[in-house]
């Protein structure tokens, strides 16, 4: 094997290894982006649920007050 063929072979092998590493990193980042989207959606749902729970608590207090007024 000559020096030039050795050089070309090294370039091709290096490019192949670089392509595999780049593809692997890209796929890992894509997974993290999906995870971030899911976490953001969970936070939005948690805020909505907190709002609903506060409304239900207010409604329950009002209901108890009305019952107390009716009984007394």
C-alpha positions in Angstrom: 0.0 0.0 0.0 1.4 3.3 -1.0 1.5 6.5 1.1 -1.2 8.2 -1.0 -3.6 5.2 -0.8 -3.0 5.0 2.9 -3.9 8.7 3.2 -7.1 8.3 1.2 -8.1 5.2 3.2 -7.5 7.1 6.5 -9.6 10.0 5.2 -12.5 7.7 4.2 -12.4 5.8 7.5 -12.2 9.1 9.4 -15.2 10.5 7.5 -17.2 7.3 8.1 -16.5 7.4 11.9 -17.3 11.1 12.0 -20.6 10.5 10.1 -21.6 7.7 12.6 -20.8 9.9 15.6 -22.7 12.9 14.1 -25.7 10.7 13.4 -25.7 9.3 17.0 -25.5 12.8 18.5 -28.3 14.0 16.3 -30.6 11.1 17.3 -29.8 11.8 21.0 -30.6 15.5 20.6 -33.9 14.6 18.9 -34.9 12.5 21.8 -34.1 15.3 24.3 -36.2 17.7 22.2 -39.2 15.3 22.4 -38.6 15.0 26.2 -38.5 18.8 26.6 -41.8 19.1 24.6 -43.5 16.5 26.8 -42.2 18.2 30.0 -43.5 21.5 28.8 -46.9 20.0 28.1 -47.0 18.4 31.5 -46.2 21.8 33.1 -49.1 23.4 31.1 -51.5 20.7 32.3 -50.4 21.1 35.9 -51.1 24.8 35.7 -54.6 24.1 34.3 -55.3 21.5 36.9 -54.2 24.0 39.7 -56.6 26.5 38.3 -59.5 24.0 38.2 -58.7 22.9 41.8 -58.7 26.5 43.0 -62.1 27.0 41.4 -63.5 23.8 42.9 -62.2 24.9 46.4 -63.9 28.3 46.0 -67.1 26.6 44.9 -67.0 24.2 47.8 -66.6 27.0 50.3 -69.5 28.9 48.8 -71.6 25.8 48.9 -70.8 25.3 52.6 -71.7 28.9 53.4 -75.0 28.5 51.6 -75.8 25.3 53.5 -74.9 26.9 56.8 -77.2 29.9 56.0 -80.0 27.5 55.1 -79.6 25.4 58.3 -79.3 28.3 60.7 
